[in-house]
Amino acid sequence: MKRILRKLLCFLLVVFLVLIIGSFSFLYWYVWRGSDVFAGYGAKLIASGVFVAGRTPESVREQELALLVPLRYRVNWEEKTVTAWIFKKYAKTAVYREGLGVAVAQDADIGSLQAQARPTLIRPRPDTADLPWPVGDTPSSKEKRVGVDYAKLEALMDDMFQLPAGFLKSHTRAFLVVYDDEIVAERYAEGFDADQRFAAWSATKSVFHALYGIAVKEGKLSIQEGIPFWQEPGDERAAITIDMVLRMSSGLDYNEFDFIPPTPLTTMLFLSPGAGVFAAMLPLNYPPDTHWAYASASTNLLSHTLRHIYGDEAYYELPYRGLFEKIGMNSAILEADAAGTFMGSSFMYATARDYARFGLLYLHDGVWQGERILPEGWIDYGRTPTPTAPNGNYGAHWWLVPDLSASGAPRELTADPAEIFWASGFEGQFIIVVPARKLVIVKLSLDLKAGGPRALVKEVLAAFPEEEKAAP
C-alpha cells in the first residue's frame, strides 16, 4: 500500500513539475514572441500619457502597464521621446510631435518623425470658464432638476469610485452625466480632474463617423462610393463601399481577436510604419457585405481614405475646423501614425466634458447651438443596425443594444432601447447617448474586464424620469 501511495505521489509530483515548467516556458515564449509589440505598446502609452495627457511616467507604468512586469523604459524630456523594452534588442521608441501626438518609430528615424509636427493644430484653449455649459464650463443652472434622483446618482458614483480591491478590478477615472443639456453628475478619481485628457481608445471610431458625415456634407464623397485605392481592373475589393467599411462588413481578411503576438491589431498599431497603408493592403476574405467582423483596420482605412480625398493640409484641419472647434471640444487631440495619418481606430485624447459635448452633438441629431454640423439623417444612419451584425448590435461605427427578440429573451433596458447607442473603447471608455431620456453618459476607466455598458445604463436610467427624446 505504501509503495502504491509513494508511486502515486511521485507521479503527481512529476505532473505538477511538468505543468509548472510548461507554464513558465509558454509564458517566456509568449513574452519573447511579443517583446517588440509590448515594447512599442509601453513606449506609446507612456509617451502619450506624459506629453499628451500631462501625467507622470510612473503613474502610467504603475497603472496601464502594471501587467508588463519586466518592461523597462527611459524618458528623454528634451526630445520628447520614450524608449521601452523587455529585451533591449527589441526596444522601441515613441516620439511626440506637437499637433500629431505620439507615434512609434519604425523605419523612419526620430528626426524625421519630429519633423512631422504641426503645432498650428494645437490652438490655444479659449477662455470659456465663465460661459454657460455646454459652450463653456459654468453650470447654466444651479437648481436641481425636477424628477432627477440625485441620491441614486451619488450612491452609484460612491460604488463606482471605490478603489479596486483585487486583481483586474475596475478603476473608474471619470464619470459624467448630462441630462437635458445640464451636467447633473460628475466625479473624478484621485489624481484626475476636469482638465485631464483621457484616452478614448476605440471610442475614436465614432468620431470618425462624424468626420465622414462632415465630408458628406461638404460634398467630398458619398458613402456608396468605393475605396479609391482599389479601383484597378481585376481588384475584387472594388465592390467594397465606404458604407460597408463604416459598418464593418467589408469582408477584408483581418482578425481583431487573434491573441498570439504579433497579432494583426498590434502589428498595425505598434509595428507598422503606417496603419492606413497596412489596412489598404489587406486582401478580401469574404464577399463584400456578407460577413460582419469588428475591425480596427476599417477605421484606419477610412482615415487613410480621407487623407487621400482631402489632401494633407485640409485633412489635418478637418477634425479641428469641422468638429472640435465647432462644438467646443478644445482639449481634443487626434494622434497620427508614423506615416502622419490619424490613427482613427484608437488614438484620441480629450477631457470627459469634451467627450460629453461630442455625445450632445449626437443627442441633438448633429445640430450644435442651432448650427447643423452633421448632415440631416446622419445620426439615424449611424444607429441603424447593420444586417450582418450579430443581433443588429452594430450600426455605422456606433454600438447598439442587441435585439434578442428572436430568441425570446426580454429587452434588458427601458427607454426605447433601439435608440440607445454608444461609442466604446478598450479598458472601459464609453460615450453613451439615450435620446428618449435626453441623456449623455460618459464613463472613462481602467478596466481590463470591461464589457458592454448596458448594466451601467440601466442603473443611470433608474435615476431619471421618462420623457420624450431631445429636440435637435
N, C-alpha and C positions, 0 to 999 in steps of 0.2 A: 504493500500500500504506500509506504513512504517513498519507494523507488518511483512509483507512478506519479505521486504528487511532485517529486523532485523533477521528473521529466516534464511534467505539465508546466511547472514554474519556469523551467529553463526555456521551454518553447514560448511561453508568454513573454518572457524577458527578451528573447530574440525578436519576436514580432514587434514588441514595443520599441526596441532599438532600431529596427528596420524602418518603422514608421517615423521615428524622430529624425533619423539620418535622411530619410527620403523627403520629409517635410523641409528640413533645412536646405537640402540640395535643391529642391524645387524653388524655394524662396530665393536662394542665391542665384539660380539660373534666371529667375524672373527679374530680379533686380539688375543683374548683369545685362540681360537682353534689353531691358528698358532704360538702361542708365543714361543714355543721351536724351531720351524723352523726359525722364524725371529731372535731369539737369536743366533742360530747356523750360520745363514747367516751373521749376523752382525759381530760376532766374527771372522768368517773365512775371510771376506773381509778386516776387519781392520788388522788382523794379517798378511795376505798376503801383503796388502798394505805397512805395516810398515817393516816387516822382509824380504820380497822378493823384493818388488818394491822400497823400500827406501823412502817411503812417510811419512808424518806425520799422526798420527791417526785422527787429527782434519780434515785434508783435505778429508780423506775417509768418515768420519762421515758427513761432510757438503755436499759432492757431491754424491757418490754412495748411501749413506744411508739417504739422505735428507727426503725421504717419510716416513721413520720409525721414526716419531717424538718422540714417547715415549721410544725409545731404549736408554739404558744406557750401559756404558762399562768401563772396567778397564784394563789397560795395566801393565803387570808385566815384566819390562825390563830385570830383571836378569834372569828369567826363560824363557823369550821369549814366553809368553802366553798372550792371550786376553780373558777376560770373558765379556760376554754381556748378557743383559736381558731386558725384558719388565716387566715381573713379576719375582721376584727373585727366586721363587720356580722353575721356568723353565729356569734358567740361563744355558748357555753353554760356554765351554772353548775351544778355539782353540790353538793348540800347534805348534810351529815352530820346525822342525827337519832339521838340516843342510843336504843338499843334497836331501831331500824329500819334502821340503816345509812345508805347513801348513795342518793340519787335525783337525777336530772337535773331541774332546774326547768323546767317547761313553762308552762302558763297560770298556774299558781299562783306567787305571789311567794315570795321566800326566807323571809320571816317566817312565812307560813302553812305552809310545809314544816317549818320548825324547830319549829312548834307541834305537829307530829305526834309528837314524841319520846315514847318510852315507856321511861324509864330503869329502870322496875321489871323489864323483861325481862332486863336485864343483872344477873344475880345475881353476888355475889362468888364467885370460884372457891374451892371448898372446898380445904383443905389435905390433899391426898391423896398427898403426896410419899412418905410412909413406908408407905403401904398397898401391898400386892402388886398387880401388874398382873393383870387389866385394870381392877380397881376403882380402883387407884392407879397410880403410875408406878415403883414399885420392882420390879425383876425378882423374880418369885416363886421362881425357881430360878437359881442362878449356874452350875450344872453344864451342860455341853454335852449336847445331846440325842443319844442313840444313833441312828446311821443318817443324821444330817444331815451333808452335805459342806460344812463351813464355809469351806473353802478355795475351793470353787467360788463360793460366795456373795460372798466377799471379792473374787475376781477379777472377778465380774460387776459389783460396785459400783465397782471400780477403773476398769473400762472405761466404765461409765455416767457417772461423775462427771468424766471428762476434759473440760476446758473446750472449748467449740466452737472449731474452727479456721477456720471459713469461714461464708459467708452462709447463714442459715436452718438452722444446725446445732442439734441438740437440746441443751438445757441442763437436766439433771436437778437439781431443787432438794431433793427429799426422796424417800427410798426406805425402805420398811419391810416386813418380812415377819414375820407371826405364824404359828407352827406349833404346833398342839395347845395353843393359848391362851398361848404364850410368844413374846415378841419374840426372834427369832433373828438378825435382821439389821436394822440401822438406820444410816442415814447422811444427812447434810445437806450441801448445798453451802456454800461460804464465804459468810457474811452471813446464813445461815438456821440455825435450830436447832429443838429440840423444842418450844419455846414459841411458835414463829412460826405465825400464822394464814395459811393458803393459800387461794386462790380455788378453788372446786370447779367453777365454770362448769356445764356440763350434767350433771355428776355429781349436782347438786342435784335433778335429776328423780327419781332413785332414792330420795332422802329423802322426796319427796312420795308415792312408792309406800308408804313406811312410814306416813306421816301418814294416808293413805287406809285403810290396814289398821287403824290405831287408831280411825278414825272408824267403820269397820265393826264393830269390837269393841265400841265404845261405843253401838252401835245407832243411829247418826246417819244412816246411809244404807245402801243396797245398790248394788253395782256394776251391777246390772241396771236401775237407775233411769235416767230421762232427766235431761238438764241442766235445772235449774229455770227458766232464762231463756228456754227455747224451747218452752214448753208451750202457747202460744196456739194456737187453732184455725187450721189452714192453714199453720203453720210446718213446713216439710219437715224441719227439723232435730230435730223432736220425737222421731224414731226413734233418734237417737244416744244411746247409753247411756254411763254413766261407764266401763264396761269398754272400750268402743270408743275412748274418749279416752285411757285408760291404755295401750291397745295401739297408738295412733297410726293407727287405721283409721276415724276419724270421717267422712272424706270432705270435710272443710272445704276451702275454696278458699284455700290458703296454700302458698307455695313457700319453703321454708327456704333453698334454694340459688340464689336469684336474686341475682346479684352486681353488678347495676347500681344504684348508690345513687340515692335511698334505697330499700333493699330492704325487703320485709315484716318481716324479722327485725330489722334495725337501726332501722326506724321504731318497731317495738313496744318495743324495749329502750331506745332513747335519744331518741326524739322524741315518743312517745305519753304523754299525761297519765295513762294507766292501761293497763298491759299486759293485765290481765284483761278490761277492757271492750273493748279492741281485739280480743281473741280472741273474745269473745262476739258481736261484730258481724260476724264472718266468715260469708259465705254458703256454701251447700253446692255442691260441685263434682262429687262422685261420690256414688252411692247409699251410704248408711252401711254400713260393714263390708265393702266390696267392693274397697277400694284402700288400700294402706299407704303412708304418707309420713311421714317423720320431721318433727316439727313442735314447735318450742319453744312455739308458741301453745297447744298442747294442755295443757301443764303450767300455763301461766298461766291458762288457762280453769279447770283443776282447782282452782288456788289461789283464784280468784275465787268458785268454787262453794263451797269450804269456808268462806270468809268469809260467804257468804250463809246457809249452813246453821247455822253456829255462832253468828253474831253477833260483833261486833268483839272484845269482851273475851275470850270463850272462844277465839276464833280466834287471837288474838295469843299466848295462853298455850299453845295446843295443842302446838306443836313442843317447847317447853321442858318443860312439865308432863308430856306424854305420851311424849316420846322422849329429848331431850337429857339431862335430869336423871336419867332412869331408868337410862341406860347410861353415865353419867359423861362425856358429851360437853360438858364445861363451858366449852370455848372457842368452841363453835358459835354463829354469828350468821347469821340469815337476813335479807337486805336486802329492803326493800319499795320499790315504785314510788312515783311522785308522788301516787298516789291512796291510798297506805297499804296496798296489797295485796302480800303476799310475792311476790317475783319467782321463782316456783318453777322456772322454766326454767333459771336461770343464776347467781343471785347468793347465794352462801353462802360463809362463811369458817370454817375450823376448823384445828386442828393436824393433823399427819399421824397422830398417835396416836389422835386422836378419830375421824378417818376410819376407822382400823383398828378401833376399837370398833364403829363402825357396821357394818363388814364382819363382825365377830364375831357381831353380833346375827343376821345373815342366815346365817352359818355354822351357828349353833345353832338354826335353824328358828324364829327370832323369840322365843327364850327368853333372858333375861339373868339369870345368877346364880340360876337356879331360878324366876324370875318370868316368866310369859308376857306379853310386851309386844305382840306381833302375833298375830292370830287363827291358830289351827291351820290349816295348809294355805295360808297367805298367801304364804309364800316359794315353795312349789311353783307357786302361781298366777303369781307374778312371773316365774318362769323357764320357764313353759310357752310354747312357740313360738306366735306369732301366725300363723294360717293364711295371711294375705295378705302377711306379711313375706317378703322375698327369702330363700329357702332357710331359712326359720324362724330368722333371725338376731336377732329381737327378741321379747321377752316382753311384760310389762306394766311399762314404764318401767325395764327392765333389758335389757342386751345379752347375746346368746347366741352360742355357736360355731355358725356356719352349717353346715347339713347339706348337703354336696355329693355325697352318695352317688348321687343320681340321675344325675349327670354322670360317675360312675365315678372321681371324684377321691378319693384316700385321706384319711382324717382326719389332720389335721396335729398333733393333740395326743393325748397319752395321758391316763390318769386320768379315765375317763368324761367325755369332752368334752361330752356332752349335759347334764352337771350344772354345768359351769363357767359362771359368769355374772359380769357386771361393770357397774359404773357408769362412765360415760365423759364427760369434759369437754374443752372446747376447749383446745388447746395442750398436750395430753398429760396430763390428770388421770385417774387410774384407781384404782378400788377393786375389786379382783378377788377373787372367792370361789371356792375349789376344795374343795368338801365331801369328795371322795374322798381328799384328802391332808391334810385338816384345816388348810388354808392360807387366809390372807388376805394379799393383796399390795397395797400402796399405793405408787403412783408419782406424784409431782407434779412437773411440768416446765414449761418454757417452750419449746415445740416446735411451730413452725408447720406442720411436715410430719408431725405425729403421725398414725399410722393406728390400727388396732386393736392390742390388747396381746398377740396370740397368740404372737408370737415371744418376747416377754418371758416369758410364762407357760411356754413350752417350756423356756427356759433355767433358770428357777427350779425347775421340776419335776425337772430333772436332779439337783438337789442334795438331793432328799428321797426317802425310801423309800415304796414303795407300801403304803398302809394303807386300812382301812375308813374310811368317812366319819365325821365328827364326830357325836357324840350331842348331842341337844338339851340 
